[in-house]
Amino acid sequence: MTSLNAQRRTWAEVDLTRIENNISAVLSAIKGVYSIAVVKANAYGHGAIEISKIAIKCGVNVLAVATLEEALVLRKNFPEHPILILGVVDVDELPIVSENKLSITVHDLRWLKMANNAIRLPINIHLKVDTGMSRLGLHTAEQVNEADFILSSNNLFKKEGLYTHYAFGENPDSMKKQQLLFNELTKGINKSDYYYLHLSNSASLEDSLSLGNTIRLGISMYGLLEPKRLSIAGEIKQAIKLFARVTQVKHVSAGTSVGYDHTFTMEKAGYIATLPIGYADGFIRRNQGRSVMIDGTKYPVIGRICMDQCMVLVDANVQSGDIAEIINDELSVLQMSEEIGTIPYEVVCLISNRVPRVYSRK
Ligand SMILES: Cc1ncc(COP(=O)(O)O)c(C=O)c1O
């Protein structure tokens, strides 16, 4: 009988038990702290709806995304749960924000003044202070005071959160510096007007109690923190795997060249397997030379990775229809990110929309 998986050319499998265990491990490490699950970019490639369901089940207080579009998709699926947009919404979009009971970030005084003129219905606000990223946020005490004054003067603005973002999550000295600046920039306002005070992300979660009452939880939910960083890192596990089914195997003679630009030539006769996964699926060209695993054996990717396919040097044991593991526990996201010179976030965000996500519980 052919299963749904048997028909897939390539797919990502997300183990929801691991996601649940990861979230539970973090939440028990930070008892007494509110939590915001960062599920932007399709939950770092894992699937925003499924991950949000688990996060809510685990007791996460707020879901956070980057854009209004992402927030609206979540709102359809979660009619009541608080949803925060970490990025910027257009002032013209405020009616949609209100109708959908979304929370938004106030990042800039000029924007806030326009919003103050445009707002017609209540909106929950998280005021963002820039303490070192030089990205979004108010960056002087005067701006923070004026923003707080505007928010206090218009009762359609509901103060819900006050936050900043660390530039070096795992660097205590730099974190301390940003905390001191945060206190300096916000000393003229009444911080207790804001329900959620959030500074920490995953890498700084063990510091989340030192300032603030809320953590924004991203990469740790997905089990992709570097193990050395945190005491709980050993408890959390990568939840995603990536697979492709061998489409063709051929026996070729010595001297046969492979792929665009013929960057690989067979030294002796052997077998080449073609996999239906390429850079348009997120398996980027830098993976050339790395291994995939078929039935427990590692085989190298040879020749240039194409848009939709790549080739692997295999042996007589491999047949078309076999499943190649591109990412698994051994060929991990962390290892791939190190080998191709990037970070785990980028590896999982690169897995594109055309790769179906399949959910399991193990
Ligand atoms: C503003 C903000 N908060 C929190 C996070 C989550 O960080 P992490 O995935 O490192 O936990 C991100 C991630 O990009 C972010 O941009």
The ligand as a Tripos MOL2 file, in Angstrom:
@<TRIPOS>MOLECULE
LIG
   16    16     1     0     0
SMALL
NO_CHARGES

@<TRIPOS>ATOM
      1 C1         12.5640   40.6360   18.8510 C.3       1 LIG1
      2 C2         12.8660   39.1820   18.9920 C.ar      1 LIG1
      3 N1         12.6230   38.5900   20.1590 N.ar      1 LIG1
      4 C3         12.8830   37.2700   20.3490 C.ar      1 LIG1
      5 C4         13.4100   36.4950   19.3470 C.ar      1 LIG1
      6 C5         13.6600   35.0450   19.6280 C.3       1 LIG1
      7 O1         15.0160   34.8350   19.7990 O.3       1 LIG1
      8 P1         15.6040   33.3610   19.9810 P.3       1 LIG1
      9 O2         15.1220   32.5950   18.7850 O.co2     1 LIG1
     10 O3         17.0730   33.5580   19.9510 O.co2     1 LIG1
     11 O4         15.0670   32.8250   21.2490 O.co2     1 LIG1
     12 C6         13.7040   37.0750   18.1230 C.ar      1 LIG1
     13 C7         14.3010   36.2460   17.0800 C.2       1 LIG1
     14 O5         14.7020   36.6250   16.0230 O.2       1 LIG1
     15 C8         13.4290   38.4610   17.9280 C.ar      1 LIG1
     16 O6         13.6840   39.0720   16.7750 O.3       1 LIG1
@<TRIPOS>BOND
     1     1     2 1
     2     2     3 ar
     3     2    15 ar
     4     3     4 ar
     5     4     5 ar
     6     5     6 1
     7     5    12 ar
     8     6     7 1
     9     7     8 1
    10     8     9 2
    11     8    10 1
    12     8    11 1
    13    12    13 1
    14    12    15 ar
    15    13    14 2
    16    15    16 1
@<TRIPOS>SUBSTRUCTURE
     1 LIG1         1 GROUP 0 **** ****
